[in-house]
Amino acid sequence: MENNNIQNTDQSIQNTNKPFFSIVICAYNRSIILPRALNSLFDQEYKDFEILLVDDGSDDNTYKVYQNFRNKFHLIRYIYQIHKGLPQARNLGIASSKGKYITFLDSDDAYESNHLLTRFEILSAHPEVDLLYGGLRVIGNPFVPDTNDPTKVIHIDKCIVGGTFFFKKEISKKINGFANLKYGDDVDFFERAKKNGAITLRTNINTYLYYRDQDDSICNTYSS
């Protein structure tokens, strides 16, 4: 069972250097599937990143998974909060980040080994971009509930998926982060960022592995 006495962050690993990427992983009772996500980070060709594992009040073995992996990574932090939901967990990870660009890895997803390298190359070539997005490959059912009408489904290619975001921290500060929505918080974040002048760029390099094989995923459970 999770150690709920941990109230903030594990400070066992400190580093004053600023990595190019901060990878925020938000987890709620996903200890069984979480190693797949973390192993995909260990296999990255590009290595200049930190990991922030935000535990959103889990009562399973999420902290033990973190303990098992922290010796693999030179920079990983564990942050615990009482269960508040994905948007607030993301905001906590953003606030705690040190990287030049912030990105996400959902606890039930994974990266191809060249995911961070391709994004580094794009952002280095286009430093004016505030928010890079897109580039995922679906494992399983590619149809998800429509944000505007959850009684309908649309192909994932027509969606904005927060897991693929790479953005500058100041953009999140400008729009006060992710709104506390049950569904579609990533679409809302994207639209507000654009309205506030963020320069966006879409990539079709499909290196984010979007798994639809978990019954408790938000896309599989949302209905209204």
C-alpha positions as CSV (number, residue, x, y, z in Angstrom):
1,M,0.0,0.0,0.0
2,E,1.1,3.5,-0.7
3,N,2.9,5.5,1.9
4,N,0.4,8.4,2.4
5,N,2.6,10.1,5.0
6,I,4.6,11.5,2.1
7,Q,3.1,15.0,1.7
8,N,5.3,16.7,-0.9
9,T,8.3,15.5,-2.7
10,D,11.2,13.1,-2.3
11,Q,14.3,15.3,-2.1
12,S,16.8,12.4,-2.2
13,I,18.0,13.5,-5.6
14,Q,18.9,17.2,-6.1
15,N,20.3,18.8,-9.2
16,T,20.7,22.6,-9.8
17,N,21.2,22.1,-13.6
18,K,18.2,23.0,-15.9
19,P,17.5,20.1,-18.2
20,F,16.1,20.7,-21.7
21,F,12.9,18.7,-20.9
22,S,10.8,18.2,-17.8
23,I,8.6,15.1,-18.2
24,V,5.6,15.1,-15.9
25,I,4.0,11.7,-15.2
26,C,0.7,11.8,-13.3
27,A,-0.3,8.5,-11.7
28,Y,-3.3,7.4,-9.8
29,N,-3.4,3.7,-8.8
30,R,-1.4,2.6,-11.9
31,S,1.5,0.8,-10.2
32,I,1.0,-2.3,-12.4
33,I,1.3,-0.5,-15.8
34,L,3.6,2.4,-14.7
35,P,6.8,0.5,-15.3
36,R,6.1,0.5,-19.1
37,A,6.1,4.3,-19.2
38,L,9.2,4.6,-17.1
39,N,11.1,1.9,-19.0
40,S,10.4,3.9,-22.2
41,L,12.2,6.9,-20.7
42,F,15.1,4.8,-19.7
43,D,15.4,3.8,-23.4
44,Q,15.4,7.3,-24.8
45,E,18.2,8.3,-27.2
46,Y,18.1,11.9,-25.9
47,K,19.0,12.0,-22.3
48,D,18.8,15.7,-21.1
49,F,15.6,15.5,-19.1
50,E,14.2,15.3,-15.6
51,I,11.2,13.2,-14.5
52,L,8.5,14.4,-12.1
53,L,6.3,11.5,-11.0
54,V,3.2,13.1,-9.5
55,D,1.3,10.6,-7.4
56,D,-2.3,11.8,-7.3
57,G,-3.2,10.1,-4.0
58,S,-2.7,6.5,-5.0
59,D,-3.3,3.7,-2.4
60,D,-1.4,1.1,-4.4
61,N,2.4,0.5,-4.9
62,T,3.1,3.6,-6.9
63,Y,5.8,4.8,-4.4
64,K,7.5,1.4,-4.5
65,V,7.6,1.6,-8.3
66,Y,9.3,5.0,-7.9
67,Q,11.8,3.5,-5.5
68,N,12.6,0.7,-7.9
69,F,13.3,3.1,-10.8
70,R,15.1,6.0,-9.1
71,N,18.5,4.3,-9.3
72,K,18.0,4.1,-13.1
73,F,17.6,7.8,-13.6
74,H,20.0,10.6,-12.5
75,L,17.2,13.0,-12.1
76,I,13.7,11.8,-11.0
77,R,11.5,13.3,-8.3
78,Y,8.4,11.9,-6.6
79,I,5.7,14.3,-5.6
80,Y,2.6,13.3,-3.6
81,Q,-0.7,15.1,-3.4
82,I,-4.1,14.1,-2.0
83,H,-6.3,12.9,-4.9
84,K,-7.4,15.9,-6.9
85,G,-7.6,14.7,-10.5
86,L,-5.4,14.8,-13.6
87,P,-5.5,18.6,-14.3
88,Q,-4.4,19.6,-10.8
89,A,-1.7,16.9,-10.8
90,R,-0.4,18.2,-14.1
91,N,-0.3,21.8,-12.7
92,L,1.6,20.6,-9.6
93,G,4.2,18.9,-11.9
94,I,4.5,22.0,-14.0
95,A,5.0,24.2,-11.0
96,S,7.8,21.9,-9.8
97,S,9.5,21.6,-13.1
98,K,13.0,23.0,-14.0
99,G,13.3,22.2,-17.7
100,K,13.2,24.6,-20.7
101,Y,10.2,22.7,-22.1
102,I,7.6,20.8,-20.2
103,T,6.0,17.6,-21.6
104,F,3.9,14.7,-20.3
105,L,3.8,11.0,-20.4
106,D,0.5,9.5,-19.2
107,S,1.1,6.6,-16.8
108,D,-0.5,4.1,-19.2
109,D,1.4,5.3,-22.3
110,A,5.0,5.1,-23.6
111,Y,7.5,6.8,-25.9
112,E,9.3,5.4,-28.8
113,S,13.1,5.5,-28.2
114,N,13.5,8.6,-30.5
115,H,10.6,10.6,-29.1
116,L,12.6,13.1,-27.2
117,L,15.3,13.3,-29.8
118,T,12.9,14.3,-32.6
119,R,11.2,16.9,-30.4
120,F,14.6,18.3,-29.4
121,E,15.5,18.7,-33.1
122,I,12.2,20.4,-33.9
123,L,12.3,22.8,-31.0
124,S,16.0,23.6,-31.6
125,A,15.2,24.4,-35.2
126,H,12.2,26.5,-34.2
127,P,12.9,28.3,-30.9
128,E,10.0,30.7,-31.6
129,V,7.5,27.8,-31.0
130,D,5.8,28.0,-27.6
131,L,3.8,24.8,-27.9
132,L,4.6,21.8,-30.0
133,Y,2.0,19.0,-30.3
134,G,0.9,16.0,-32.2
135,G,2.7,12.9,-33.4
136,L,1.1,9.8,-31.7
137,R,0.5,6.2,-32.6
138,V,-2.6,4.6,-31.2
139,I,-2.4,1.1,-29.7
140,G,-6.0,-0.2,-29.8
141,N,-9.2,1.6,-30.6
142,P,-8.5,4.9,-32.4
143,F,-11.9,6.4,-31.7
144,V,-12.5,8.5,-28.6
145,P,-15.4,10.5,-27.2
146,D,-15.9,13.9,-28.8
147,T,-15.1,16.7,-26.3
148,N,-18.0,18.8,-27.7
149,D,-20.5,15.9,-27.7
150,P,-19.5,12.8,-25.6
151,T,-22.4,10.8,-27.1
152,K,-20.3,10.7,-30.4
153,V,-16.9,9.4,-31.1
154,I,-14.2,10.8,-33.4
155,H,-10.8,9.5,-34.6
156,I,-7.9,10.4,-32.4
157,D,-6.2,12.1,-35.4
158,K,-8.8,14.9,-35.1
159,C,-8.0,15.4,-31.4
160,I,-5.6,17.5,-29.4
161,V,-3.8,15.1,-27.0
162,G,-2.1,16.6,-24.0
163,G,0.4,13.8,-23.7
164,T,2.1,15.1,-26.9
165,F,2.5,18.7,-25.7
166,F,5.9,20.3,-25.4
167,F,5.6,23.9,-24.1
168,K,7.4,26.7,-22.4
169,K,6.6,27.1,-18.7
170,E,5.7,30.8,-19.1
171,I,2.8,29.8,-21.4
172,S,1.3,27.8,-18.6
173,K,1.8,30.6,-16.2
174,K,0.1,33.1,-18.5
175,I,-3.1,31.0,-18.7
176,N,-3.0,29.7,-15.1
177,G,-2.3,26.1,-16.2
178,F,-4.9,23.3,-16.8
179,A,-8.5,24.0,-15.9
180,N,-10.1,21.5,-13.5
181,L,-12.2,19.8,-16.1
182,K,-13.4,16.1,-16.1
183,Y,-12.6,15.7,-19.8
184,G,-10.9,17.8,-22.5
185,D,-8.6,19.8,-20.2
186,D,-5.9,19.4,-22.8
187,V,-8.0,20.9,-25.6
188,D,-9.0,23.7,-23.3
189,F,-5.3,24.4,-22.4
190,F,-4.4,24.4,-26.1
191,E,-7.2,26.8,-27.1
192,R,-6.5,29.2,-24.3
193,A,-2.8,29.2,-25.1
194,K,-3.5,30.1,-28.7
195,K,-5.9,32.9,-27.7
196,N,-3.1,34.3,-25.5
197,G,-0.7,34.5,-28.4
198,A,1.2,31.2,-28.1
199,I,3.0,30.1,-31.3
200,T,2.1,26.5,-32.0
201,L,3.4,23.8,-34.3
202,R,2.1,20.4,-35.1
203,T,4.3,17.4,-35.9
204,N,3.3,14.2,-37.6
205,I,6.3,12.2,-36.3
206,N,4.3,9.5,-34.5
207,T,6.6,8.5,-31.6
208,Y,4.1,9.0,-28.7
209,L,2.5,5.6,-28.0
210,Y,-1.1,6.2,-27.0
211,Y,-2.5,3.0,-25.4
212,R,-6.2,2.3,-25.4
213,D,-6.0,-1.0,-23.6
214,Q,-6.8,0.1,-20.1
215,D,-10.4,-0.1,-19.0
216,D,-10.0,2.8,-16.5
217,S,-8.5,5.3,-18.9
218,I,-10.3,8.6,-19.1
219,C,-11.2,8.1,-22.7
220,N,-12.7,4.7,-22.0
221,T,-14.8,5.8,-19.0
222,Y,-16.0,9.3,-19.9
223,S,-19.6,9.5,-21.0
224,S,-20.9,12.9,-20.0
